[in-house]
């Protein structure tokens, strides 16, 4: 059960030493971290495992990100990274490892997908993200082919398409009959 300071809108895990500083009037409880996020509470920086991991690497990360036009923020246990090409989310994993998710911002991809590599160093993870985006910029995905509009009724193109469809249907019917004969021969 999470404790929350309803005045400052900060959520704490039960063992956090800051809970003792919350006055009885402002103290609230939540069953689940998910609900605290939904109601607009943020996780205490002492309780946030990602903030604790990145505390000593902040200057190094800022320098790296400034040089490459990358922005990041730590919020509610996740590291959100935005590059000119894509969005990334990293979560604390086992031990000192990070679990990395990726979403392309170019194209119609709306969901994040898991990256198979696990990184134990946040700087190596940022280098991978930079390399990944550089590769994608140098090797863009091909644009989808345009689908031709259906031909208008009564045109030559329409009649030719009708003939092709009729012939295709006839060939499929012949294949169906031959398959039926073959299956009867096996009995």
C-alpha positions as semicolon CSV with decimal commas, in nm:
position;residue;x (nm);y (nm);z (nm)
1;X;0,000;0,000;0,000
2;X;0,140;0,341;-0,099
3;X;0,125;0,643;0,124
4;X;0,064;0,979;-0,042
5;X;0,102;1,337;0,061
6;X;-0,225;1,479;-0,067
7;X;-0,096;1,836;-0,046
8;X;0,227;1,792;-0,245
9;X;0,081;1,503;-0,456
10;X;0,384;1,279;-0,393
11;X;0,351;0,903;-0,343
12;X;0,582;0,705;-0,113
13;X;0,649;0,336;-0,057
14;X;0,577;0,220;0,299
15;X;0,944;0,209;0,406
16;X;1,030;0,561;0,288
17;X;1,174;0,785;0,561
18;X;0,981;1,086;0,427
19;X;0,646;0,931;0,527
20;X;0,714;1,023;0,889
21;X;0,728;1,391;0,787
22;X;0,376;1,394;0,638
23;X;0,117;1,545;0,870
24;X;-0,190;1,335;0,955
25;X;-0,415;1,582;0,769
26;X;-0,228;1,535;0,439
27;X;-0,166;1,159;0,464
28;X;-0,355;0,933;0,221
29;X;-0,331;0,572;0,108
30;X;-0,343;0,391;-0,226
31;X;-0,352;0,019;-0,290
32;X;-0,152;0,029;-0,612
33;X;0,117;0,247;-0,773
34;X;-0,083;0,245;-1,098
35;X;-0,374;0,427;-0,938
36;X;-0,150;0,689;-0,782
37;X;-0,009;0,771;-1,129
38;X;-0,359;0,782;-1,277
39;X;-0,469;1,034;-1,014
40;X;-0,175;1,265;-1,083
41;X;0,065;1,169;-0,805
42;X;0,435;1,131;-0,876
43;X;0,666;0,887;-0,702
44;X;0,904;1,022;-0,438
45;X;1,262;1,055;-0,566
46;X;1,390;0,842;-0,280
47;X;1,138;0,569;-0,363
48;X;1,190;0,591;-0,740
49;X;1,440;0,317;-0,833
50;X;1,530;0,483;-1,165
51;X;1,605;0,818;-1,003
52;X;1,833;0,645;-0,749
53;X;2,023;0,463;-1,026
54;X;2,079;0,774;-1,235
55;X;2,164;1,010;-0,949
56;X;2,543;0,994;-0,996
57;X;2,532;0,983;-1,381
58;X;2,324;1,298;-1,436
59;X;2,603;1,533;-1,558
60;X;2,747;1,273;-1,794
61;X;2,401;1,201;-1,937
62;X;2,322;1,570;-1,982
63;X;2,644;1,632;-2,177
64;X;2,585;1,330;-2,402
65;X;2,223;1,423;-2,468
66;X;2,295;1,790;-2,540
67;X;2,548;1,697;-2,809
68;X;2,298;1,470;-2,984
69;X;1,967;1,659;-2,943
70;X;1,829;1,392;-2,710
71;X;1,602;1,477;-2,420
72;X;1,515;1,263;-2,121
73;X;1,320;1,273;-1,801
74;X;1,278;1,040;-1,507
75;X;0,924;1,000;-1,390
76;X;0,742;0,735;-1,188
77;X;1,011;0,472;-1,212
78;X;1,083;0,503;-1,584
79;X;1,341;0,685;-1,792
80;X;1,171;0,844;-2,093
81;X;1,407;0,933;-2,378
82;X;1,307;1,134;-2,684
83;X;1,524;1,167;-2,994
84;X;1,446;1,343;-3,322
85;X;1,363;1,001;-3,467
86;X;1,195;0,795;-3,194
87;X;1,078;0,757;-2,835
88;X;1,229;0,518;-2,581
89;X;1,140;0,400;-2,232
90;X;1,379;0,228;-1,992
91;X;1,282;0,051;-1,672
92;X;1,502;-0,086;-1,397
93;X;1,552;-0,460;-1,444
94;X;1,727;-0,731;-1,246
95;X;2,038;-0,618;-1,064
96;X;2,177;-0,313;-1,239
97;X;2,028;-0,389;-1,580
98;X;1,780;-0,175;-1,774
99;X;1,488;-0,298;-1,983
100;X;1,453;-0,086;-2,298
101;X;1,143;-0,025;-2,512
102;X;1,134;0,160;-2,843
103;X;0,868;0,337;-3,052
104;X;0,922;0,495;-3,392
105;X;0,777;0,843;-3,420
106;X;0,798;0,834;-3,799
107;X;0,535;0,617;-3,957
108;X;0,217;0,485;-3,803
109;X;0,364;0,284;-3,513
110;X;0,189;0,382;-3,193
111;X;0,307;0,116;-2,951
112;X;0,640;0,044;-2,788
113;X;0,828;-0,277;-2,859
114;X;1,090;-0,448;-2,644
115;X;1,455;-0,428;-2,742
116;X;1,626;-0,763;-2,691
117;X;1,949;-0,630;-2,540
118;X;1,970;-0,555;-2,169
119;X;2,211;-0,283;-2,065
120;X;2,384;-0,257;-1,731
121;X;2,522;0,092;-1,802
122;X;2,296;0,386;-1,885
123;X;2,563;0,547;-2,106
124;X;2,594;0,232;-2,321
125;X;2,216;0,233;-2,351
126;X;2,221;0,597;-2,468
127;X;2,499;0,517;-2,718
128;X;2,289;0,229;-2,853
129;X;1,991;0,463;-2,892
130;X;2,206;0,718;-3,075
131;X;2,354;0,448;-3,305
132;X;2,007;0,304;-3,369
133;X;1,866;0,641;-3,472
134;X;2,167;0,726;-3,687
135;X;2,127;0,393;-3,868
136;X;1,754;0,454;-3,920
137;X;1,820;0,804;-4,057
138;X;2,082;0,667;-4,298
139;X;1,864;0,369;-4,397
140;X;1,502;0,482;-4,396
141;X;1,223;0,232;-4,434
142;X;1,072;0,226;-4,783
143;X;0,756;0,425;-4,830
144;X;0,445;0,212;-4,871
145;X;0,326;0,176;-5,229
146;X;0,013;0,360;-5,323
147;X;-0,286;0,141;-5,390
148;X;-0,452;0,212;-5,722
149;X;-0,810;0,322;-5,703
150;X;-1,067;0,076;-5,830
151;X;-1,146;0,133;-6,197
152;X;-1,470;0,311;-6,277
153;X;-1,759;0,105;-6,406
154;X;-1,784;0,102;-6,787
155;X;-1,420;0,186;-6,862
156;X;-1,172;-0,035;-7,050
157;X;-0,976;-0,081;-6,730
158;X;-1,289;-0,197;-6,548
159;X;-1,375;-0,452;-6,819
160;X;-1,015;-0,584;-6,823
161;X;-1,020;-0,622;-6,442
162;X;-1,353;-0,806;-6,464
163;X;-1,206;-1,047;-6,724
164;X;-0,900;-1,111;-6,505
165;X;-1,117;-1,176;-6,198
166;X;-1,345;-1,409;-6,395
167;X;-1,044;-1,607;-6,527
168;X;-0,890;-1,621;-6,178
169;X;-1,216;-1,753;-6,034
170;X;-1,241;-2,018;-6,311
171;X;-0,884;-2,138;-6,242
172;X;-0,958;-2,164;-5,869
173;X;-1,272;-2,369;-5,938
174;X;-1,067;-2,607;-6,157
175;X;-0,807;-2,643;-5,877
176;X;-1,085;-2,718;-5,628
177;X;-1,228;-2,995;-5,850
178;X;-0,882;-3,148;-5,908
179;X;-0,811;-3,143;-5,531
180;X;-1,146;-3,312;-5,468
181;X;-1,065;-3,585;-5,724
182;X;-0,721;-3,637;-5,564
183;X;-0,874;-3,668;-5,218
184;X;-1,129;-3,924;-5,343
185;X;-0,853;-4,127;-5,508
186;X;-0,681;-4,165;-5,167
187;X;-0,990;-4,323;-5,010
